[in-house]
């Protein structure tokens, strides 16, 4: 009998003995030899993206190279993709999985559609069909990058994402008042979440993203290292997403924040400023769970509306005398300005 097929895995592909394998069905109840699936000479394990399973399967069964699956996976193997930041690569892999597995009316998936048959109208339908409207915008931007890469190499005849309006995305306007910040900060100092209080101060004072402060995600380490602290100058912030790096100069509050960071797990040797008991940056899942618990407790103590950790950077930019954010354009900086502008009346 053929291997029972899951909806999100290729035919005759199954997870066995700690890795994904392809076992072709030969008919009359017989199966061929198990073939372990590999991506860049490494066995695909349980957490392998579904896009990689499909790419390996297509190679084994010699599928035609005209599908969205082939195009996207060719891009994911390209030097252009490998040149992106590790976190961006991780996000793009997630987008690829969603796009390729999107079900079609005829029972096939979006990944099985010929890429030259994709039109702006199909992209519009994709945006309309997805319930997560803002996430759909991100996925189409990713597809646009893929088609653009293919167009420059004479693989695609055009980029069907060009000219298609994205779903409306209202700007985030949540500004954290000082008393709200202090409430959550003081709660974080209690118990085993002292590291969150330290991260809040760095996020606010240096106007930094969490990934720029301390984050470990899928085995990849991010964050401020001890050699980024200069006793005479301040704290060097290496910014992600193409933003400009900067030295945040010393202030009394920044020095206190660094002391707080160093006081956490101080007996553990680590190259990172903020780290766990193993000397590694804070695990993404651990942080997310702890942050949600903090928000729940803060709501019980008077906080009227939740805020995200990323909103702290917006507060830092809004409160900064020059509204410095590290962004290259005023348009990008404007996203983080949450205070209503005050100006003198006309004389």
C-alpha angles and dihedrals in degrees: 000000000000118000109270106255126224116215093243099044130072121258115285093007117128140164110248134163094353098311142070116259137185115220112180119218110237098188133252091063094302128126132198129235118300112255115199112226116237134191115197089346093306124114114249109243131197096282094050113133113257089234089066092050091054093045092053091045092051090053092050094050093037096239117189116271096231101085131102087243091058093045096048094045091048088055091048089056094047128108088239091061093043089054092063123097114276093245091050090051090053092051092047091052088056091050090049092053092051094047096047093048096047105126121236128210092252092058096258126109132249088250091064094056118105106252094221089060092060111108133183086258091059090050088051090052089049090055092047095046098052113090091205095070099180092045088051088058090055092049092051090049087054091049089050089056090050094049091044090053090049094045092054089055097046090249096114125041093217146342107260091190092068113104095012111128114234123230113277111271115195111213118250110251103177110136117188112226117221093250091051091052092048092049094055093038092055091046090052091054088064123087121342097335097082088116090064091056088052092049091049091056093049091046091052101040096041095032089232137161119239092248088058092053109041129329137143114192126170091344095308117122125217134170150076114321126208091249088063090068113088116188093212101036113030137240124337113219118201103201126211130217094047095297119146119265119234147180111242103210122228123274127168090255093049091051089051090049092053090049089053091051092050092049092065114091087345093168092060116090111228139150089224126088094219116032145146129250090281092055093251129124115268113287112247094229093047092051094046093051093047092047092053090050090051092051092049092051092045091053089054090052098051109288105137100197133023121242131198125240088244089059086069090067088051089053090050092051093044093050096043114106092231096028090237113183106157092247121138095220135047089229092060091045091052090067088069098047103100102161119092109249116252120207138168120260121254113273 
